[in-house]
Amino acid sequence: MGAEQLSSVDLFSGAGGLMLGLQLAGFDTLAANDNWPPAIDTLKHNFDGAKVSPGDIREMSAADVLARTDGVTPFLVTGGPPCQGFTSAGARRTSDQRNTLVGEFARMVAEIQPKWFLFENVEGFLTMSEGSFVIDLLDGVLDGGYQVRLRKVNVANYGVPQLRKRVIAIGSLGADPGFPCPSHHAYGAPGAETERTAALPPAPTVADALDGLGVPASSAQDETIQGHTAPRISESDALRFRLLLQGQTMRDLPRGLQHQSYARRANRRVADGMPTERRGGAPAGLRRLRADEPSKAITSASTREFLHPLEDRCLTLRECARLQGFPDSFEFVGNRSEQATLIGNAIPPNFGEMFGWWIAEGSKSHSTDTADSARLLEFQVTNGAGMSPALHSVIRRINARYQIGEMPLWS
């Protein structure tokens, strides 16, 4: 396979975690797109020579994208539309315009006709609007002629030091795309510990990821590694931090030391019905990570909510980036809040690299001569024993819409 074939266009690039991973697997990024200035600046800063451009995908056509690739049809189109409209950690707004970007991604794939596509999103994407956005994705790429596998996975099972559930759809023209097998065993989150992974090596831990980083600076001016700064904390926070042991959270603190916002957030989780979907009760608030396990999912709030396992302070931005798999040489552009968002929303580069290698190797034996072969081959969205009513309803809806004969599309 020639280098020209291993090319990609990255939509909704964010900080560029997936771009970096694919490049490590041998892909040449022909074009990258995002619509947020800090993301554009971060991409330009870290990917020298890459054709990075801003733009709203709703206002773009395949011709616009191909104009940026000098007319070359990319081998792979990737994308993870913004998740703020989906994630269960925030407000779930069906009117959020960002939700429509799933269908726009599918439209772009169908118009460009790459041999492969790769889609990523948060688990809340599955049940949002009763599965309508899953259908937006699947209808679009199936109309484009793709065979598709969709799974919910935990990135810890792919060698990331973090328990982070993500929905991945992978598709190929005229052939079964398959799906990369887990490379690591993990525990500590639903679906991470399965019989299929029990014999694999353990996932990297927080201690593994943070090893060798050293003591953080007290101010940005004194940094030797970008983002490795620990801001000063209040006396009340210092007391909270000293009381929390590894694995403990805000709920383990005396009531008088719990943040005022904690009770409000806990009540909101009850009021909006989240426990009935088995998503837990009160939020964790502060949490001291365990050194001997993968981290909990890194978000834009992790530098405020996650404590270092051994030191009485919150994680630094660089420690969050390490837990996401970014090398220390990768620098994020923007203010502290923008950098936290870029890091929290990123796809871990080594996770993307595994999919890059899978696509590169699988493409060598794939034929695109089969006509009219578009179909959904797999819809595996739970590994746990329990299933929320919302997810069960979506599975029934997807199976009724895309089933082949009497065979169910999940396992």
KAZIVEN-V575711 format. One record per residue. N is the residue number from 0. RES is the residue in three letters. PHI is phi in whole degrees, -180 to 180 (none if undefined). OMEGA is omega as a letter, one per 40 degrees, with the letter a starting at -180 (NA if undefined). D_CENTER is the distance of its C-alpha to the mean C-alpha in Angstrom with 2 decimals. Layout:
# KAZIVEN-V575711
{{N,RES,PHI,OMEGA,D_CENTER} {N,RES,PHI,OMEGA,D_CENTER}}
This chain:
# KAZIVEN-V575711
{{0,MET,none,a,28.74} {1,GLY,-82,a,29.23} {2,ALA,-64,a,26.97} {3,GLU,-63,a,27.29} {4,GLN,-72,i,25.58} {5,LEU,-84,a,22.49} {6,SER,-125,a,21.37} {7,SER,-144,i,18.32} {8,VAL,-119,a,17.61} {9,ASP,-111,i,14.27} {10,LEU,-97,a,13.92} {11,PHE,55,a,11.91} {12,SER,-69,a,11.57} {13,GLY,59,i,10.83} {14,ALA,-74,i,11.73} {15,GLY,99,i,11.67} {16,GLY,-61,i,9.44} {17,LEU,-69,i,9.32} {18,MET,-57,a,12.94} {19,LEU,-62,i,13.98} {20,GLY,-63,i,12.85} {21,LEU,-66,i,14.61} {22,GLN,-65,i,17.56} {23,LEU,-65,i,17.93} {24,ALA,-91,i,18.27} {25,GLY,102,a,20.97} {26,PHE,-85,i,19.59} {27,ASP,-100,i,21.27} {28,THR,-80,a,19.33} {29,LEU,-78,a,21.89} {30,ALA,-159,i,20.30} {31,ALA,-133,a,17.32} {32,ASN,-138,i,17.04} {33,ASP,-156,a,15.81} {34,ASN,-123,a,17.88} {35,TRP,-119,a,17.43} {36,PRO,-51,i,20.03} {37,PRO,-61,i,18.28} {38,ALA,-69,i,15.51} {39,ILE,-58,a,18.41} {40,ASP,-66,i,20.38} {41,THR,-67,i,17.75} {42,LEU,-62,a,17.33} {43,LYS,-65,a,21.12} {44,HIS,-71,a,21.66} {45,ASN,-104,a,19.66} {46,PHE,-119,a,20.16} {47,ASP,-62,i,23.91} {48,GLY,88,i,25.33} {49,ALA,-70,i,22.20} {50,LYS,-84,a,22.95} {51,VAL,-104,a,20.69} {52,SER,-144,i,21.73} {53,PRO,-80,i,21.00} {54,GLY,160,i,21.40} {55,ASP,-92,a,20.61} {56,ILE,-60,i,19.58} {57,ARG,-68,i,21.85} {58,GLU,-108,a,24.69} {59,MET,-115,i,23.97} {60,SER,-117,i,25.37} {61,ALA,-60,i,24.95} {62,ALA,-62,i,28.05} {63,ASP,-63,a,26.49} {64,VAL,-67,a,23.62} {65,LEU,-67,i,26.19} {66,ALA,-66,i,28.41} {67,ARG,-82,i,25.87} {68,THR,-102,a,25.74} {69,ASP,58,i,29.56} {70,GLY,84,a,29.73} {71,VAL,-83,i,27.78} {72,THR,-75,a,25.62} {73,PRO,-67,i,22.38} {74,PHE,-70,a,21.81} {75,LEU,-139,i,18.09} {76,VAL,-116,a,16.26} {77,THR,-124,i,12.48} {78,GLY,178,i,10.42} {79,GLY,-135,a,7.66} {80,PRO,-52,a,10.16} {81,PRO,-49,a,10.03} {82,CYS,-99,a,8.97} {83,GLN,-60,i,12.03} {84,GLY,-78,a,14.12} {85,PHE,-111,a,12.19} {86,THR,-61,a,10.96} {87,SER,-72,i,13.78} {88,ALA,-76,a,13.91} {89,GLY,-124,i,15.60} {90,ALA,-67,a,18.21} {91,ARG,-105,a,17.64} {92,ARG,-109,i,19.62} {93,THR,-70,a,20.43} {94,SER,-87,a,22.22} {95,ASP,-61,a,19.32} {96,GLN,-62,a,19.71} {97,ARG,-64,i,16.06} {98,ASN,-63,a,15.79} {99,THR,-69,a,18.12} {100,LEU,-70,i,15.83} {101,VAL,-63,i,14.47} {102,GLY,-64,i,18.10} {103,GLU,-68,i,18.55} {104,PHE,-62,i,15.92} {105,ALA,-61,i,17.80} {106,ARG,-60,a,21.03} {107,MET,-66,i,20.26} {108,VAL,-61,a,19.42} {109,ALA,-63,a,22.65} {110,GLU,-78,a,24.66} {111,ILE,-75,i,23.67} {112,GLN,62,i,23.93} {113,PRO,-69,i,22.00} {114,LYS,-69,a,22.61} {115,TRP,-136,i,18.95} {116,PHE,-136,i,15.78} {117,LEU,-139,a,12.11} {118,PHE,-120,a,9.87} {119,GLU,-136,i,6.21} {120,ASN,-162,a,5.70} {121,VAL,-79,a,6.09} {122,GLU,-66,i,9.16} {123,GLY,-62,i,11.53} {124,PHE,-56,a,11.42} {125,LEU,-66,a,13.67} {126,THR,-103,i,16.46} {127,MET,-60,i,16.51} {128,SER,52,i,20.00} {129,GLU,57,i,20.92} {130,GLY,89,a,18.68} {131,SER,-64,a,19.96} {132,PHE,-78,i,16.72} {133,VAL,-63,i,16.08} {134,ILE,-66,i,19.61} {135,ASP,-55,i,19.10} {136,LEU,-67,a,16.61} {137,LEU,-67,i,18.79} {138,ASP,-57,a,22.09} {139,GLY,-66,a,21.24} {140,VAL,-78,i,20.16} {141,LEU,-69,i,22.87} {142,ASP,-61,i,25.38} {143,GLY,-80,i,24.37} {144,GLY,101,a,25.49} {145,TYR,-95,i,22.39} {146,GLN,-91,a,22.15} {147,VAL,-133,i,18.78} {148,ARG,-123,i,17.00} {149,LEU,-127,i,14.22} {150,ARG,-137,i,12.84} {151,LYS,-96,a,10.79} {152,VAL,-129,i,10.07} {153,ASN,-111,a,9.63} {154,VAL,-65,i,8.37} {155,ALA,-61,i,11.70} {156,ASN,-73,i,13.53} {157,TYR,-120,i,12.55} {158,GLY,89,i,13.95} {159,VAL,-96,a,11.43} {160,PRO,-79,a,13.43} {161,GLN,-161,i,11.11} {162,LEU,-88,a,10.97} {163,ARG,-138,a,7.43} {164,LYS,-84,a,7.51} {165,ARG,-139,i,5.43} {166,VAL,-97,a,7.81} {167,ILE,-123,i,8.80} {168,ALA,-118,a,12.06} {169,ILE,-126,a,14.18} {170,GLY,-140,a,17.63} {171,SER,-139,i,20.83} {172,LEU,-77,i,24.15} {173,GLY,74,a,26.94} {174,ALA,-159,i,25.48} {175,ASP,-69,a,23.31} {176,PRO,-73,a,20.04} {177,GLY,66,i,19.71} {178,PHE,-158,a,16.56} {179,PRO,-59,i,16.02} {180,CYS,-77,i,17.49} {181,PRO,-56,i,16.04} {182,SER,-110,a,17.51} {183,HIS,-140,i,17.60} {184,HIS,-98,i,18.80} {185,ALA,-142,i,17.30} {186,TYR,-146,i,18.56} {187,GLY,114,i,18.13} {188,ALA,-151,a,15.78} {189,PRO,-55,i,16.59} {190,GLY,89,a,16.01} {191,ALA,-77,a,15.37} {192,GLU,-102,a,19.11} {193,THR,-133,i,20.62} {194,GLU,-62,a,23.81} {195,ARG,-68,a,22.13} {196,THR,-110,a,20.62} {197,ALA,-59,a,23.58} {198,ALA,-88,a,25.34} {199,LEU,-84,i,22.48} {200,PRO,-64,a,22.32} {201,PRO,-67,i,20.60} {202,ALA,-64,i,17.11} {203,PRO,-58,a,17.56} {204,THR,-103,i,18.40} {205,VAL,-59,i,18.22} {206,ALA,-61,i,21.68} {207,ASP,-60,a,20.75} {208,ALA,-68,a,18.02} {209,LEU,-93,a,20.39} {210,ASP,-57,i,23.49} {211,GLY,83,a,25.75} {212,LEU,-74,i,24.14} {213,GLY,87,a,27.29} {214,VAL,-73,a,28.46} {215,PRO,-72,i,26.73} {216,ALA,-74,i,28.90} {217,SER,-91,i,30.41} {218,SER,-152,a,29.83} {219,ALA,-62,a,27.91} {220,GLN,-65,a,31.24} {221,ASP,-99,a,31.53} {222,GLU,-65,i,28.12} {223,THR,-103,i,28.34} {224,ILE,-127,a,24.55} {225,GLN,-54,i,22.69} {226,GLY,85,a,21.07} {227,HIS,-94,a,22.78} {228,THR,-130,i,24.91} {229,ALA,-110,a,25.67} {230,PRO,-62,i,27.23} {231,ARG,-65,a,30.32} {232,ILE,-121,i,30.06} {233,SER,-76,i,32.62} {234,GLU,-64,a,35.10} {235,SER,-66,i,33.67} {236,ASP,-67,i,30.16} {237,ALA,-59,i,31.83} {238,LEU,-67,i,33.56} {239,ARG,-57,a,30.42} {240,PHE,-62,a,28.69} {241,ARG,-66,a,31.80} {242,LEU,-81,a,31.96} {243,LEU,-84,i,28.46} {244,LEU,-90,i,28.27} {245,GLN,-58,i,25.29} {246,GLY,88,a,23.19} {247,GLN,-85,a,25.03} {248,THR,-131,a,23.79} {249,MET,-53,a,25.53} {250,ARG,-66,i,27.22} {251,ASP,-88,i,29.08} {252,LEU,-87,i,30.78} {253,PRO,-57,a,34.16} {254,ARG,-55,a,33.91} {255,GLY,-66,i,35.58} {256,LEU,-102,i,32.82} {257,GLN,-75,i,29.90} {258,HIS,-58,i,28.52} {259,GLN,-61,a,30.09} {260,SER,-71,a,26.80} {261,TYR,-63,a,25.82} {262,ALA,-64,i,28.40} {263,ARG,-65,i,27.48} {264,ARG,-67,i,23.80} {265,ALA,-62,i,24.99} {266,ASN,-66,i,27.39} {267,ARG,-64,i,24.87} {268,ARG,-63,i,22.76} {269,VAL,-73,a,26.07} {270,ALA,-66,a,27.31} {271,ASP,-91,i,24.43} {272,GLY,84,a,24.65} {273,MET,-61,i,21.40} {274,PRO,-61,i,23.36} {275,THR,-68,i,24.80} {276,GLU,-98,i,21.38} {277,ARG,59,i,21.19} {278,ARG,-104,i,18.44} {279,GLY,92,i,20.81} {280,GLY,-101,a,23.34} {281,ALA,-68,i,23.38} {282,PRO,-70,a,20.36} {283,ALA,-76,a,20.45} {284,GLY,64,i,21.17} {285,LEU,-66,i,22.02} {286,ARG,-148,i,20.93} {287,ARG,-91,a,22.25} {288,LEU,-69,i,19.94} {289,ARG,-89,a,21.63} {290,ALA,-69,a,22.36} {291,ASP,-96,i,22.65} {292,GLU,-131,i,19.31} {293,PRO,-63,i,15.64} {294,SER,-67,i,14.38} {295,LYS,-69,a,13.09} {296,ALA,-61,i,9.60} {297,ILE,-77,i,9.84} {298,THR,-129,i,10.15} {299,SER,-68,a,12.59} {300,ALA,-97,a,15.30} {301,SER,-65,i,15.00} {302,THR,-75,i,17.93} {303,ARG,-106,a,20.01} {304,GLU,-113,a,19.16} {305,PHE,-101,i,18.51} {306,LEU,-95,i,21.71} {307,HIS,-57,a,22.33} {308,PRO,-63,a,23.57} {309,LEU,-118,a,26.98} {310,GLU,-113,a,27.61} {311,ASP,-85,i,28.33} {312,ARG,-161,i,25.82} {313,CYS,-78,i,22.27} {314,LEU,-63,i,19.68} {315,THR,-86,i,20.02} {316,LEU,-58,a,17.51} {317,ARG,-68,i,18.00} {318,GLU,-65,i,17.47} {319,CYS,-63,i,14.04} {320,ALA,-64,i,13.37} {321,ARG,-61,a,14.95} {322,LEU,-68,i,12.81} {323,GLN,-87,i,9.71} {324,GLY,94,i,12.04} {325,PHE,-81,i,13.57} {326,PRO,-70,a,17.33} {327,ASP,-64,i,19.79} {328,SER,-76,a,21.09} {329,PHE,-83,a,18.02} {330,GLU,-114,a,19.03} {331,PHE,-103,a,17.41} {332,VAL,-106,i,19.74} {333,GLY,130,i,20.66} {334,ASN,-75,a,21.94} {335,ARG,-60,a,20.55} {336,SER,-66,i,18.75} {337,GLU,-66,i,17.20} {338,GLN,-64,i,16.14} {339,ALA,-63,i,14.54} {340,THR,-68,i,12.51} {341,LEU,-59,a,11.57} {342,ILE,-69,a,10.54} {343,GLY,-65,a,8.75} {344,ASN,-89,a,6.61} {345,ALA,-74,i,6.10} {346,ILE,-86,i,4.54} {347,PRO,-57,a,7.17} {348,PRO,-56,a,10.21} {349,ASN,-71,i,11.85} {350,PHE,-67,i,9.23} {351,GLY,-64,a,9.67} {352,GLU,-63,i,13.30} {353,MET,-61,i,13.87} {354,PHE,-71,i,13.02} {355,GLY,-62,i,15.19} {356,TRP,-64,i,17.99} {357,TRP,-62,a,17.82} {358,ILE,-67,a,18.24} {359,ALA,-62,a,20.87} {360,GLU,-73,a,22.83} {361,GLY,-65,a,22.61} {362,SER,-68,a,23.80} {363,LYS,-66,a,27.02} {364,SER,-109,a,28.33} {365,HIS,-86,i,27.05} {366,SER,-111,i,29.62} {367,THR,-112,a,29.14} {368,ASP,-88,a,32.71} {369,THR,-74,a,32.07} {370,ALA,-89,i,32.85} {371,ASP,51,a,31.44} {372,SER,-112,a,28.93} {373,ALA,-65,i,25.92} {374,ARG,-169,i,24.62} {375,LEU,-88,a,21.85} {376,LEU,-90,a,22.24} {377,GLU,-157,i,19.83} {378,PHE,-139,a,18.03} {379,GLN,-106,a,17.01} {380,VAL,-123,i,15.05} {381,THR,-152,i,16.61} {382,ASN,-115,a,17.81} {383,GLY,-87,i,19.57} {384,ALA,-73,a,23.22} {385,GLY,-97,i,22.79} {386,MET,-148,i,21.34} {387,SER,-68,i,21.32} {388,PRO,-57,a,23.84} {389,ALA,-65,a,21.32} {390,LEU,-69,i,19.25} {391,HIS,-59,i,22.60} {392,SER,-64,i,23.78} {393,VAL,-66,i,20.85} {394,ILE,-60,i,21.44} {395,ARG,-62,a,25.09} {396,ARG,-66,a,24.50} {397,ILE,-67,a,22.37} {398,ASN,-63,i,24.88} {399,ALA,-66,a,27.78} {400,ARG,-82,a,26.48} {401,TYR,-121,a,25.43} {402,GLN,-62,i,27.37} {403,ILE,-109,a,29.55} {404,GLY,61,a,32.90} {405,GLU,-105,a,32.64} {406,MET,-83,i,29.70} {407,PRO,-69,a,26.68} {408,LEU,-104,i,23.28} {409,TRP,-136,i,21.49} {410,SER,-133,NA,22.36}}
